Amino acid sequence: MDGQNRKEATQLRLLNSKSATKIGTWNVRSMYIPGKAQTIANEMKAYEIGILGIAEARWNDAGQSKLTSGEMIIYSGHMEENAQHSEGVAIMLSKEAQKTLIGWEPISARIIMAKFKTTNKRISLNIIQCYAPTNGAEDDTKEEFCRLLEETTRKCSSKDITI
């Protein structure tokens, strides 16, 4: 591999020892408002965040969307038809972070997981974004959330970095 290709390969991986990758999380209260996703993207750029976990997105279904400014949003919400726009989680990725994305999985309206390349080919970075129920929620809701979170965490290799 020549120097230029090695440099490009390094730039396509997170957790590079030569530069920091900022990871953040934000309870946005709702992305179910026109223009809110772009506002979040603007704030993400202002703080130079590469990966932003979003709680209370309030988008239904699961999927991915690309903003005109280049950021990508992967999201997981309620899957039922005509579901109320509540809960929901998402992960917003900068253009650079998108290049390192290996894959992602919608777990529930409260949990989403994404996997990224790092500079070490044997180690991946797993981001699990959650929106936990409050103490006032039904016990069944809290128990189901904990069960799913534990199950999701177990899917991650012990050699990987999991946040």
Helices and strands as residue ranges (DSSP letters): H 3-11, E 23-27, H 36-46, E 51-55, E 62-66, E 72-76, E 89-93, H 95-98, E 101-106, E 111-117, E 124-130, H 139-155, E 161-162
